[in-house]
Amino acid sequence: MSGSPWSHSRSSSISDDVDFEIRGQELQFVEIELDPGESAVAEAGAMVWKDASIEMSTVFGDGSGGEGSGFMGKLLGAGKRLVTGESLFTTVFTHQGKGKARVAFAAPVPGAILPIKLDDVGGRLICQKDAFLAAARGVSIGVHFQQRIMTGLFGGEGFIMQKLEGDGWVFVQMGGTVIERELAPGEELHVDTGCVAAFTSGIDFDVIRAGSVKSMIFGGEGVFFARLRGPGKVWVQSLPFSRLAGRMLAAAGSRGGQNRGEGSILGGLGDLLDGD
């Protein structure tokens, strides 16, 4: 597959070493190419299209088999997904024919699909709980809890995160524009808690107070920041889904659907004059 800056040719690995290409700009989808017997796993409802020789099956958990082959092992894997707010099930797409076949998965929000080879980042990636889109068969999808009490109380979306482990390709969805930062040992980056998209296992994640009391009350940037300390890689997203959804709900509820526009000179004063 060619014609995209995000494309891949195969190498040896334990997970299925799939070929792929990322297509599109703001609303992207990933097109995965499978050899006979190879599989990809994805969130339910993520598929855009597939070749007829690719068969679908719904399984408990992530389909990696990492929790054991028995019913209790599968139930444990599914339970981990439930904690992160995902479905109990994933869908496995397996090429049962000859030659090559393709299946495509799309991100649900404007942004970017980032392909990451897990063995290039130490075999583990920590990401926001709604970031996982698809992966090669063999990747384990678990749950990651922040250990510090302050992080648990005030970390917001960063408290319960997804943990992706293995050596294969994973495809994670991130909102808006995505920036990758490599942090040196001891180097710190302060980020809005919702904008932390993913980081490698060497990163120390904590929350800190956002400046003075005045800044916390009137600054509009939230009471706490996420503090990310190296060494490791960090991916920051400019438009987390929760922020987008919040703005849409606020706009839909404003004036009962009547659009005055965010740039109105009267703004909230106009609502008061109208008796709202």
N, C-alpha and C positions, 0 to 999 in steps of 0.2 A: 504494500500500500504506500502511496506517495502523495506529494502535493500539499502537505501540511507540516508546520514546524513541530507538531506533536505526532510523530509516527514512530513505529518500533519494528525492528526485526528480531527474530527469536535468538535465545541463548539457552543454556542448560539451567534448570532450576527444579526444585521439588514441586512447586505449584505449576499448574498448566501455564506454559510460557506463550501467551497469546500475542498476536499482532493486533495493532489498533491504529486508529486515526481519529483525532478530534476535529470536528467540523463545526462551522458557524462562528459567529462573533459574540454578540451579547447573549443570545439564546442558543447555547451549544448542545451538541450531542456527541457521544463517543460511539464509533463504529468498530466493533471487535470482530476479528477474523479468526475462525476456528478451524483446526484440522480435524479429521475424523476421530471421535472419542474425546476431544477436548470440551471443556465446559467453562461457562462464565456464570457467576451468581450476581443477582441484582435485587434491589428493593422491589416489592410488589408495586406494579403500576408504572415502572420506569421505562418499559420497553416501548420503542417507536415502531420498529419493524424487524422482521427476521426472514431468512431464507427458509423454505419449506422443510429442508432436511434437518433443521434444528428443532429438537423436541423440548417442550417445557415440562417441568415437574416442580411441584410445590413441596417444600421440606420444612421441618422444624428447624429453627436456629439458622445458622449461616451455611450449612451444607459442607463444611470443611471436614467434619468427622473428628475434630479435635477433642470433643467432649466424650468420645466413646460411641460405640455402635448400639448400645442398649437404649431402651426407651427413656430411662432416667437421665442418661447422658444427653440425649437429644432435648429432653424437657429442660435441662439445665441451660443448654445453649440458647433455647428459645426464651427462657426467663431472663437471661442477660439482655437480650434485645428489648424485651418488654420494659425493663428498667429505664432504658434510654429513650423510651417513647416510640419505638419502632414497632412494626408488626411482629407477631410471633413467628411469622413465616418469611422465608425468602424463596425466590424463584430461581431454579437452576436451568440453564439453557445448554443442551448437549448436542453436538453435531453427530448425527447418526448415519450420515450418508457418505459419499465419496468426494474427493477433492477438497475444496475449501468452501466455507459458508460464512455468512456474516449476520450479526445481530447488532441492533443499535439501541442505545439508551439515552434519554434526555434528562437534563436538569430541570426541575420544576420552577425555578426562579431565574431572573436575569443575572448573569455572572459568568463564571468560568468553571470548566471541568478540568481538574488538575490530575494528570497521571503521575503516580509515584511508585517506584520500584522499592519494595520494602527492604530488600537486602542492601540497598544503597543508603538507607537511613537507620541502619542498625537492627532491622527486623521488626521495628515497632513504630507506629504512628498514633499519636493522641489527637483527636479532632472533635469538633463540635458534634453533638449527639444527632444532628440531622444531616451531617456532611456526607456519609457514605452513599454512593450511588451504585457502583458495581465493582467487581473484582474477578480475577482469575480464580478458578476452583483451587482450594487449598489454603486460601487466606482465612484466618480466624477473625471473627467480629465479636468483640467482647465489650465490657463496660469498665470505665476507669473512674474511680472516685478520688476527688481531691482529699488529702489526708488532714490538712490543717483546719482547725476549728473556724478561724476567721474566713478562710476560703469557702468552707461549707456554708457559713451563715450569709456571706455577702458576695459570693462569687457569681451569683446569678446563673446565666447559662453555662458558665464554666465549671460548675460544681460536679455535675454528672456528664461525662464525656464518653465518646466511643474510643475503643482501643482496637486497632487493626494490627494483626501480627502475622508473620510469615516471611516468605522471600519473593512473593509474586507481585504482579501489578495490581494496584488499587486505583479507583477513580473516585475522587472526592469532589463534591460540588461546593462552591464558595460564591457568596453574593457580591455583586458589583465588581470592582477592580481588586485584584489580588497582588499583594506584594510579598516577596520572599526575602527574609533577612537571616543572615548568618551571624549569630552572636558568639563572640569570643568568650573564654572563661571569665566569669565575673561581670561581663557586660550586661546592662539592663535595658529593657524596653518597656515603656508604660503604654498600655493599650486599653481602650474601652472594652469591658468584659465581653460584650457581644461580638466584638470585631476580631477576637482571637479565633481564627479558623482551625489551625492545626499547629502542632509542634512535635519535635522529636523527643525521645524519652530522656535525653540528657538535660533538657530544659527544666529549670525550677520555676514552678507556677505558684504565685501567691497573689493576694490582693492587698492594696495599700490605700490609705485615705487620700482623697483627691484634694490636697492643699489645705488651706485654712478653712475655718468654719464658714466664713463669708463665701468663699469659692464653692463650698459644698452646697450651700443653700441657694445661692443666686447664679452660680456658674453655668448651670444647665448641662453639665457634662457628667452628671451622676456623682454619687457620694464616694465611690471606690473605683480605682483602676486595677487592671490586671498587671502585675509585675512579672515579667519574664526575664529570667537570668540565665545566661549561657554557661556552658557551651552547647551549641546545637542550632538547629534551623527552626524558624518561626514563619508561619504564613498568616498574614493579616488580610481580612476582607473589609471592603469599604461599606458594604450594604448587607448586614446580617438580615436573615429572613424575618426575625422578630421585629426589627426596626421597620422594615417594609410593611409588614402586616399591621403594625401599630399605626403607621401613618395612613394606611388605607382605611382602617376602621375609624380613625378619627375624622377623616375626610367624609366617609359615608355617613357618619352620625351628625356631622355639622349641618345645622339648618334643616335637618330632616331630609337631606338629599339636595337641597337648594344650594347652588354653587355661587358663593360670593367671591371666592378667590382668596388665596393666601396673601396676596399683595394688596388687599383692600386697605384704604387709608383708615377707615373706621374700625375695621377689625372687630375685636370683642366689644368696643364701645357701641358699634352699630347694633350688635345684638341687644344690648341694654336699651338703646333708644327704641328698638322695635318691640320691646317687651319680652325678650327671650331671657 
